[in-house]
Amino acid sequence: EGSPKAVTKTARWRNEFDSYVRSVPVYYIAPLRQALRDKRLQLHEFVPSDIDTEPSQALRDYFKGLKKQAKAEVETWQAQRQSLMTAAVQAAPKNRAPLMQTPSDVRLFDSNAT
């Protein structure tokens, strides 16, 4: 009544369960294994421990490309901003201070970082 029915672990069941586990996103593997630790079922042992929870090389390469693209866009934006600030300072009346001053050593993005 309160206890779960015994699971018949046939070869077919094992193959279907293995297919299911391998289709689960990797970030669910540890919680799935923990949830299946129920003492009455002991199904956690059927969650393979060899499932790679690291991102694939393709995903790492994709993120590396995004990082390079973002860095280039920030550097372009900084150059444009600096150019506009320089033009604004040069166009400001000489007897008045510019509305906004920024130190030249302030960097929003470290171009030396990898």
N, C-alpha and C positions, 0 to 999 in steps of 0.2 A: 504494500500500500504506500508507505512513505519512502520505501527504498526503490531505487531504480532497478529496472529489469537487467538481467545479465546480458551483456553484449556478446553475441556470437561473433568471434573474430575469424571469419573465414578468409580465404585468400582473396575472394572478390571484395569483401568488406574492406580488407586491408588496402587493396589497390584503389578503391574508391575514396577511402579516407586519406590515403597518401596523395591522391590527385587533388582532393579538396585542400589539404594543408599546403601543398605547393602552389595553389592558386590564391592563397591568403596573402595580403600585403605583408612584407617582412616586419613592419612595426607591430603587427598583431601576433607574431609568433610567440614571444615571451608571455604575453597575457593569456594566449590560448593554452599554452603549456601549463600555466599556473591554474587556469580554470579546469583543466582536465585532470588535475591532481586529486580529485575526489577519491577518498580512500575506498569507496565502494566500486568505483569504475576502473581506476588506475589506467586511464587512457593517455596520460602524458607521455608514457614511454613510446607511444606510436607517433609522436611528433618528432621528426628527424632532427638530430642535433647538428647535422651537416648543412642545414639551410643557411646560406650566406646572407647575413643581415647587413652587409656593407653595400653601399651603392655601387652599381656597375661601373665599369670603366667608361662606357658611353655617357652615363649620367655625370660622372666626374668631369669628363671632357666638355660636356655641354655647359656645366656650371663654370668651368674655367674660361670658356669662351664668353659667357655672360659677364664674368668678372672683368675680362679685358675690354669688352664693349662698354661696360659701365664706367670703367676707369677712363677710357678715351672720351666718352661723353662728358664726364666731369671736368676733365682737363680742357676740353673745348669750351665748356660753359665758363670755366674760370678765366680763360683767355678772353672770351667775349666780355665778361663782366669787368675785367681789368681794363680792357680797351674802352668800354663805356665810362668807367670811372675816370680814366685819364682824360677822355674827351670832356666829361662834365667839369672836371677840375680846371681844364684849360679854358672852357667857355664861361666859367664863373667870373663875375665881376672881380677885379683885382682888389677892390677895397672891402670885400666881404669874404668871410671864410666859406668854404663849400658846405653844403647842407650835411653831407655825410663824408666822413673820413675813415679810411680803413688802412691799418698798418700793412706795409708790403710783405711782412713776414707771416701774416696770417694765412694758413692754408686749410681749406676744408677737406682736402683729400691728399694724403701723402703719396706723391708720385713715385717715391722710392720703395713703397711697400709692394710685396708680391702677392 
